[in-house]
Amino acid sequence: MKEKGGEFVWFDGKFVKWEDAKVPVFTHALHYGTAVFEGIRGYAAKNNLYIFRLQDHMERLHRSAGVYSISLNYSAKELASATVELLQKNKMKESCYIRPLTFVGLHGIDLNVTKSSPTHTVIITFPFAKYFKGEGIKVCVSSWRRINDSTTPPLAKAAGNYLNSIMATQESKRNGYDESILLDLSGNVSEASGENIFLVRRGKIYTPHLADSALEGITRESAIKIAKDLGYEVTERPISRTELYMADEIFLTGTAAEIVSVSSVDGHVVGNNGKEGPVTKGIREMYEKIVSAGAKEYMNWLTPVWQTQQK
């Protein structure tokens, strides 16, 4: 994003002007990637703004921080409340993206980060609509393998992990694709560079195990719940690369991407014509209904920003 988002940023418990939210160049996270973060969406609907699974995201931020012994000085509930206050402070009423970030500050150049290392937490908001354009995307299988739990924990949403995703994304873009799919070190499908992956074969839905180096995605979990509620069978298991070429449907899930259909993999058309299939369509449409506050049974997933209707 080349322009600033909301007028204010929440920084260590205070509302700070966007241009005043600064850190020293000696910040540990800047040198070593010692930061954990979340991506959260707010959706404008019914004369309000609804944040999708806000508490769940903040709880995952805490889990990620715990893996790296990075102190997070605010509870998930406090961070959720701060997010709502920030959106109100910024008078945000359009669909937006929310980025909480906890990072190690002036620790020095050594690598022994502990619970006593100085940390900071910031929440940033900015208007945001669609991540992928169009109805389906072209993907390739990356030559880069997904980080492995024996080296860098994939379940922790850490800033440094995304260098792996950046390499895969750069490769895919150079070769004319919209996105990349990474395999794990065993050669099984793991996830896309920024999304979890699902495939449909003979009416059943499959997605990789978390043990296949996949992130424990909140949109992934939501899609599984939606699919089961719609009557589909969802199985988590190892998925081979070749199955991607044999799939009837493939879709990706993520906060930014939401739920998006894959039209081709390595030039192999998905299904009969590469169009969004009925299973993907049903899950995507229900997801869109949920985030726009149109499904009463899922309202517990939404946090309204404005308590009264806005004119």
C-alpha positions, 0 to 999 in steps of 0.5 A: 500500500503506497498511501496511508490508511486510517488517520490514526494507528493504535500503538502500545495502548495509544492512538497515534497519528499515522505519520508519527507511528515510527520505530528506531532503525535498530529495532530487532524485528527490522533486522531479524524478522522477530514479529508476529502478526494477523490479517483481519477483515472488516466488511461494510454491510447493513449500514454498519461495519462487521469485523470477521472473527476478531477475537479468534485472530487476536487469540492466534496472535497470542499463540504465535507470540508464545511460540517465539517467546515474544511478550505480548503485553495486551490480552486478546480481549484488550486488542479486540476492544482496541481494534473497534475503538481504532476503527471508530476513531478513524471513522471507518465505515467502508470495508477494510483490512486490519493488521495487528503486529507485535514485534521485538524492539531495542533488544540489541543484535543478539538472538536470545529473544526472551519474555523479558525482551522489549516488545511493541504492539501496533494495530493498523487499518486501511480500506480494502476490497478485493485481493484477487481480481476476476472469478478464477486464478491461475496457479503454479506449483512452486520450485520452492518448498514450504518451511518445515516444522523442523526448521521454522514453525509454520503454525506461528504466523511470524513475519520471517516466515513470509520470506518463503512466500515471497520467493514463491510469489516472485517465481509465479509472477515471473512465469505469468501466474496469479499465485503459487502452490508450495509443497512440503519437504515430503512432496505433499501439497502444503498451501499457497503463498498466502492461502490454504488450499482445498480440492474437490474430487467426486463431491468430497472436499480434501485439504492438507493436514496442518502437519503438512506445513500448513498454517492453521488458517481461520478462513480455512477453519471457517470454510470447513465449518461452512462446508460441513453445514452445507452437507459436504464431507471434509477430510484432512489428509496428505495430498499429492501434486498429481491430485491437483491435476485430477481435481474437479474443483480447487479453491483457496482460502485466506483473509485477504483472498477470502474464498477464490476458485482456481482455474488452472494448475501448471496449465492444467485446466481444473475440472471440465472448463476451469470455471468455478464449480458448484461446491466452491460456489456454494461455500463462497456464496455462504461465506459472503453472506456470513461476512455481510451479516446475512446469516443469523446462525453465524453472527457470533463470528462478527463484531459490529463496529457501530452499535447504532445504525449510521446515516 
